Amino acid sequence: MADCFLTSTLRRQNKRFRILNASDRPFLHLSLSNGQSFHQIGTDQGLLRAPVPLSSVALAPDARADLAIDFKGRTGEAIVVNNDSLIVMQLRVAHANADDDSSLPDLLRPVPKIGERAAVKNRLLTLAEVPNMVNHPVMMLFNNSHWSTPVTAKPVRRTGPCRFRTSFR
């Protein structure tokens, strides 16, 4: 494979990748060429409660994902990070470094679950993507209103959860 893209040589160990979609593409759909799975451990909101095993990850514009990829047992491999059919970069696993015995914990951080019964008021909030005549998304509406529409809801802190409904075509 020609070196006409970004490459990085890595040790045979667990590695954390902080990925931000700062591209002009609508979504990134990242996967590894060898079919290897990895774990998502964080998002824009920080660490997840527990690692989530994935074989690919989709990132919206300006979204972030923290991924943990285990390169143990991959000595000498050249693994390509793909976005759909496009090559993003190549990860080369080094020969010389010693394997490490680290692993991901089962729990990354405690996240208390708030029950719906704790809510003072239930709100149904809708996020809709509106297509144009050729079915390309051109607008997002929140509760069927434009983002510049004056705020009508006045939620009070610690009054419970909201439920979201999305409508993407």
N, C-alpha and C positions, 0 to 999 in steps of 0.2 A: 504494500500500500504506500503510495507516495505521501511525503510529508508536506502537503499543501494546506494543512489546517493546524489548529492548535493542538499540541501534544503536552503531556505531563507524565513524568516517571514517578511512580509511587512505591512505597514500601508495602510489603505483604502484611497488612493490618487493617483494622477498621478505620475508615476515613469519613470525616464529616464534610459534606458539601453544602454550602449556603448558596442557593440559586435564586436569582431575581430575574423575572421576565421584564427586561427593559428594552425589548425589541419592538419593532413596529408591526409585528405579526399579531393577529388577534389572540391566538393561544399557542403555547408550546406543548408538545406531546413528547416527553423525553423517555427514552428507554435505552437499554444496553444491548449491544449487538450480540453478545453471547447468551442472551435470554436470562441472565442472572437476575434474581430478585434483589431488592434493597429495602430499606426501611425509611419511612418518613417519620421524623422525630419532632418537627416543628413547622410552623406556618407564620404568617404575618402577626399572629397573636401570641407568638412565643412557643415554648415547648408544649407538645401534646401530652395527654395523660399517660399514654403508653406508645411504644413504637408500632407503626402500622406497616405490615409487609406489602410491597407493591412490585409489579413487574414494569409499570410505567407510571408517569405522573403528568398531569395536565396543569399548566400554569396560565392563568388569565393575565392580561397586561397588568404590570406593576405588582403582581403577586409574588410571594416569596415561599420557598420550601426549603427546609433543612432535611437533608437526606444522609443516612449512614449506609455506606457501602463496604462490605467485607471483602477484602482482597486476599485473605489467607487462602492458601492452596491454589493460587492463580499465577504462580511464578512464570515469568516470561510471556504471559499473555498480553496481547494488544487488544483492548476492549474499546469499541467505538461508542460514544454517546450520540444517539440519533434523535433528531426532531422529525417525526414522520419519516420521510425518505431522505432527509438531508443530514449530512454529517456535521455535528457540532464540534466535537473534539475527540482525540484518541487518548486513552489512559493506558500507559505501559507499566506493567507490574515488574519491579526490579528482581534480579536474581540474587544479589549479594546480601540483602538484609535478612535478619532473623525474623521468624514468625513471632507474632505476639499472641497472647492468650486472652486478650480483652474480649468482652461481650457486652451487648446492650442490656441494661436492666429491664425487668418486666414493667416497672413503674417509673416514669420520668418525673412526674410531679402529681400531687393529689389535686383533683378537680372535683369539688363537691357538686353533687347533682341537686338542682333546685326543682322540687316537684311542682306540677301545675297547680296543685291545691294551695300552694303558698302565694299564688297570684291574687292581688286585690282586684285586678281587671285583666281579662284576656283581650289581646289585640291581634287581629289577623292583618299582617302587612304583606302586600303583594309587590313583587319586583317583576316587571314584564319587559321583554325585549321585543321591539316593534320592527318588523321587516319592511323594506320598500317593495315596489312592484315586482322586482326580480328576486325577492326573498333574501336580500342581504340585510343584516341587522343595521339599523340606522339610528335607533333611539332607545333609551331605557326609561321606563316610567316607574315611579314609586307610588303605589296605591292609585294607579292610573292618572298620576299628575306629573308634570315636569318638575325637575329638580329645583327650579326657581320659584315654584308655587309657594306661597307663605305656609308656614308650619301650622297644622291644625291640631295635632295631638300634643298633649302636655304631660308626658309620662313623669311619674314621681320615682325617685331612686328607691331601690329596694322594694318595689311593688310586684316583683315577679317576672316571669319570662314572657317573651313574645313568640308567636309562631309565625314563620315566614312561608309564603307560597311563591314559587318562582314559575315563570312562564317563558321558556326559551324555545324558539323554533329552529 
